[in-house]
């Protein structure tokens, strides 16, 4: 006797359909799982046997039971296949109606038959939507499943409950009302002074630009970077799904509620920053920050080969990781904010503390920040020590965020016109070697964003000059 039920696996950020096929025949008693399972999947034989016994179902005795996870060449990992394996065996033995198999299911089984939370819930929801089938998940996974619109979600507590849920079309759950949560993080009003850097952050938020902040310790580089998420618009449904998919592929802590903010230490390895690891490659910090902000503090202290590895993600907005038997792609859509000192001691050009670095030390320090890498940053700003931390109230994140959202809405429907004078200044900077070809394109993009903030279709000379001033550091 044969039965098949659908489950799902996540490869990178892709949701892959998995057919859990069960075949029962007479012969020497055995229970085997094939289809490239890892150890946790193979151990499902023990969990399923015990769950049957403690749920009132008779496990096939004196039968040869084979479970195949297809496609066989796709790696399968984790205990999320326990529930679909159990349901498939029940249907193959005709212990439950065949209609039970017309669902998509994921979940780990406890020995007493309870269903525990597991990975692959988001992938299963995407597969269920694609196939137009009900989704069976462990109770507690509803929030993750509802990130995918239009899915008939049925949360279950046990194997017996899963059988009832598979047959009961009236158990569909209602998605919760997910209105935008008010911003509760650091506010831009906390940053005193630094009008040029504050303006650079506003432009970066409006146009999706990467920023490098250069200045001595205490200039406020970290404070500014931590406040960039507060300037970004609410996440769209597509952004929430992308971010959740990346975090679902990771063994790290649960995904953030809003836009992520990641700040890896400068001792982080290339695999930690870009992704990798043994087995199926996991996303790195550059992907975990997708939809939010990746902050690289002390940029000059990162190993050169790690920084050079960032060049492709910054340009292509994705990371491709190839391993034997698997090639995965992860998004890299974060706003990247880097902070660095102007020299090893940090005080070159400071008006209070004298720099103690020699010319050779400064050249070596700056050589680590390769030209091709810095060319990927649209905006670079030199910051000095603030004159004072006193004075009137600074503009807060809410006001700046409103302008950012208005600029983005304007950009979605405006044309792209350029003054002759603005175009000629850019062309001359390129011809004179002031800008590289990539630098020319970056300035052009930033100037377009500056014009969007001014709500004007035509990019004027003032917009180009402001954009060029943001690459002067």
N, C-alpha and C positions, 0 to 999 in steps of 0.2 A: 504494500500500500504506500501511496505517495501523497505528499502535500507540500505546498510552498507558501511561505509568508514573506512579506517584504520588510526589510530593515534598511539601515543606512550607515555609511562610513564617511568620515570627513578626511579628504586628502588635500592638504593645504587649506584653502578656503572653499574648495569645491565639495558639494554634497553628492555623494555617489550612491546609487541604488545598489542594495545587496539582496539577492534572493537567498533566503534560508530554506533549503530543501531538505525534507526528511523522507527517508525510504525505509520501510520496515518489511523484513522478509524472514521466513523461517530459516533456522540454521543455528550455528553455534552462537550462544549469547554474547553479544558485544555491543558497545556503544562508542562510535568513533566520529570525530569531527574533522573534516578535510576542507581545503580551500584557503590555504596559507594562514592558519590561525596562529596567534602567539600563545604563550603559556596561559595567560588569563582566559583566553577563549577556550582552550582545550580543557581547562579545569571546570568549564560549564557542565561537563558530564556529571560531576559530583553534586553541583548545586541543583541541577535540574532533577536528578533522582530524588534528592531529599525534599525539594519543593513539591514534587508530585505526591510523595508519601504524606506530607503534612498539609496537603490541600484536598485530600480525599480522592485523588486520581490513582489509578493502577498503572504503574510503569510497565511497559512491555517486558514480559519474561519469556525466556526461551526463544528470543528473536534476535536477529542481527539488525541493528539500527545504525544507519549511516546518515549523518547530517553534512550537507555540502553547502558552503558559503560561496556563492557565485557573484561576480566572476572570480575564478580560482586564482588568477594572477594578481588580484588586488590584496595588499596586506590587510589583515583584520586584527584589531587589538582591543583589549579591554573587555570587561564583563557586560557591556551594553547589549550583547547578542543573546544573553540568557533568556530573556522573555520571549523573543521571537522563536528561539530554538524550542522552548517548551511548548508554545502554541502550535508550532509546526508539527511536533511529535504528537500532540493531542489530536490534531486534525488528521494526521496520517493513520492513527489508530482508531479513528472514528469515535473517539471518546467525547468529542464536541462536534457540533455541526460544521460542515465544510465552510460555511459563510464566515466562520471565525477567522479564516485565513485572508479575508479581503480587507486587511488593514495594514498600516505601517506601524511597526512596534520597536521600541527600544527599552531597555531597563535591566538592571542587575537583580538577580534573585537571591534572597536570603534562604538559608536552609529550612526555615519554617514556612516558606511560601510567600513571604512579604516581598514587595518590589521596592528596590532602593534606587535613589538617584544615580545617574550615570552620565557619561559623556554621550555625544552624538545626538542629543535632543534637537538642537538647531538643524543639523543636517537632515534628521528624519522629518522635521517639519517642512523643510524645503522639498524633500522628495514627495511627501504626502500632498503638498499643494500641486506639484507637477502631475501627480497621478490622479488627483481628485479623490483620495481615499481618506477615511478617518485615521487619526493618529492616536496611538496608545502610548502614554508616557508615565513615568512614576510621578506620584503626587509631589508637588513642590517644584516641578519643572515647568509649570504653566507660564510663568513670566517669560522664560526663554523661548518657549514654543510660540507665544503670541507675538514675538518679533516678526513672524512671518504672517502676513495677512491672508485671510480666506481659508484657514485650516480648521477642520472639525477636530478639536482637541478634546481628548477624553483622558483624564488623570485617574490612575488606579493605585490601589494600596497593596494588592496581592494578586497571585496568579488566578485565583478563582474570580476575583473582581475583574481581572483583565478579560476573562472569557465572557462575563456578563456584559462588559463595556463594548466588546467587539460585536455583540449581537444586538445591542440596544442603540438605535439611532437617535433616541431621545436624550442621550447623555451629553450632548454637545455643550461645552462651556462657553460662556460669554466673555469676550476679551475685556479687560478692565479699561477704564478711561485713563489714558496716559497723557495727561496734560503736561506742559513744560514745567519743570521744577524751577523755582526761583534760584538764581545764582547765589551760592553761599560761600564761595571761595574768596581768595584775596582780591581786593579792589584796587583799581588804578589810582584812586584818590590817595592811597597810602604813599605813593611815590612823590616826593617833593622835588621840584625843579626838573631838570633834564627835559626841556621842551622838545629838543631835536629827537631824542630817543623815543619820547612818547609819541611824537608824530610818526616816526618810522614804524612803531608798533601798530599804529592805526592803519597806515598804508599796507603793512604786511597782512593784517587781518582782512582788509577789504579785498585784496587781490591775491591772497594765497601765496605770498612771497616768503622766502627764507631770509633770515636776518643774522648777521654776526655783529656783536657788540664788543667794542675794544676799549678798555679803560682800566685804570688802577683799581686795586681792592677798595671797596667801600663806595664805588661810584653808583651802585644800584643795579648792576647788570642782572643779578639773580632775581631781585625784586620785580624787575620789569618782565623777565621771562615767565615767572610764575603767574603773572597777571594777564598774559596773552589769551588764555582760554576764556577769560571773562569778557573779551571783546568779540568773540566769535558768535555767529548766529546759532540758534537752536539746531540741534542735529536733525537732519531729515530722516525719514524712515529708511531710506537706502543707506545712509551713513551709519545708523544704528545697527542695521543688519550686517554691514561690512565689518564694523568694529567687533560685534559679537562673534562673527565667524572667525576672526583672527584669534580672539581670546579663547574660543572653543577649541582651537587647534593647539592651544598652549597648556602646559601643566602648571602654569602659574596661578596666582590667586584669582578669584572671580573678577569678571570684567568690571570696570568702573561704571557708575550710574550715568555720568555725562561724558563730555569730551575728555579723553585720557590725557594725562600729563606724565611723561616719563623723563627721568633725569638719571641716566646711567653714570656710574663713576668712571673716571678716566682710565681706571685699570681694567675695564671690561674688555673681554676678548672679542675677536672678530665674530665668532659664532654667537656670542651673547648680544652683540649689537645688530648683526645682520641676519642671524638665524642659522640653524643647523642642529648639530647633535647627532647622536647615534640613532639608528633606526630611521623612522619617518621624520624628516627635518621639521623642527618647530620654529615658529616665528621669533625673530629677535626684537630688540627694543624699537628699531625703526619701523617695524610693522605693528607692534603693540600700541604705538603712539598714533596710528592711523586715525584720522578724524579729529585729532587733537594736536598736542604740542610735544615735540622731542627736544629737550634742553640738553645741550652738550656744554657743560661748564668746564672751564680750564681746557679749552680746545687744544692748546699747544702741548698739553700733557698726554693726550691720547697717542698711542703708537702710530707712526706714519702709515703703516700698512693697513691699519684699521680705518684711518681717515680716508685713505685712497679708496678703500672698499665702499665708502659712502657715495662716491661720485656717481655711480650708475643709479642707485635708488633715488638720489636727489633729482636726477635728470628724467628718469623714466617713470617715476612714481610707483615702482614695483621692484620686488626682489625675487630673483630666480635662483633656487637652490637645487643643485643636481647631486644626487647620491646614487649609489648602485641600486638599481631597481625602482627608483622613484625620482621624479623631478617635480617640484612644487613651486608655485608662485604665490607670493603674499603681497598685499598692497603696501605701499610706503607713501601715504598721502598726508603725512603729518606736516604741520608747519615746523620747520627746524629753526631753532634759535640757538646760536652758539655764542659763548662768551669767552674772551681771552684777554690776557694781560698784554700790554705792548712790548714787554721784555720779560726775561726770567724773574727779576725781582719785582716787577709789576709797576714801577714808579717812573718809567721813562716819560718825560713831559709833564710830570706832576708838579704843581705849583707850591706844594708844601714839603714833600719829602724827595730828596735827591736820589736819582738812579745810580746804582753802584755797578751796573753791568758794563763790560767792555764791548767794543764794536764786534769782535769775533763772536762773543756769546749771543749778541742780539741777532747776528746773521744766522747762526746755527739754529736759534730758537724760531726765527721766522721761516727758515728753510723747511721746517717740519710742516708748516701750513702751506702746502704746495699751491702754486698759482691755479692749476686746473680745479682744485677743490674750492678755493675761495671764489673762483669764477662762477660756481654753481649757486652762490648766495646772491640773491637779487639786491639785497640792501646790506651795506656795512656802515656802521656809525661809530665815530670816535666819541667817547664820553670822558668828561673830566670830573674831578671831585666837586660835589655840590657846594655852592657858596654858603648855603645855610639850610637847616632843616626846619626853619620857622617860616612864618608867612601865612598868607590866606589859604583857603581851601582849594585844593586842586580839583580839576574836573574828574568825575568818577567814571567807572566802567560803563554804567548804564547809558550815559550821554554819548560816549564814544561808540558803544555798540550800536546805538540807534543810527549813527552816521554810517557805520560799516554796513549795516543791513540795507540802508537806503542806497548806498553805492553799489552793492551787489545786485539789488533789484534794477537799478538804472543800467548796469552793465549788461543785464540779460536782454535788454531791448534796444539799446542805443546803436548807432552806427559807429564808424571808425574813421574819422576825418582828421587830417593833420595840416597845421599851418605850414606854409613853405619854409618859413624861417626856422621853425622847430625841426623839420626834417633835415634842413641843411646843416644845422648845428650838430645833429647826430652823425650825419654823413662825414662831416669834417673831423669829428672826434675819432671816427673809425679810420679815416685816411691818415691822420696824424699819429696813429698808434696809441692814442689816449685810451681807447677802448679796443678790446679784442672783438672778434666776431660774435662770440657768445655774450660778452659784456654789452655790446651794442643791442642785442636782442633783450637782455635783461633790463637795460635802461628804458628801452622802448615800452616794455611791459609795465614797468613801474610808473612811467609817465602816463600811460593809459589809465592806470589805477588812480593816480592823483587827479586826473581829469574826471574820472567817475565820482570821486568824492566831491568834486565841484559841480557835479551834475551837468557836464557839458559834453556834447558829442565831439567837439573839435579839440584836439590836443594842441595847446599853444606853447610858445617858447618858455613861459614861466613854469609850466608843468615839466618840461624836459630839464630845465635847469635844476628844479628841485629834485628830480630823479637822479640827475648826475651828482648832486651834492650828497646823495645817500650812498654813493660808491667812492667817496673821497678818502675813506679811512684805509 
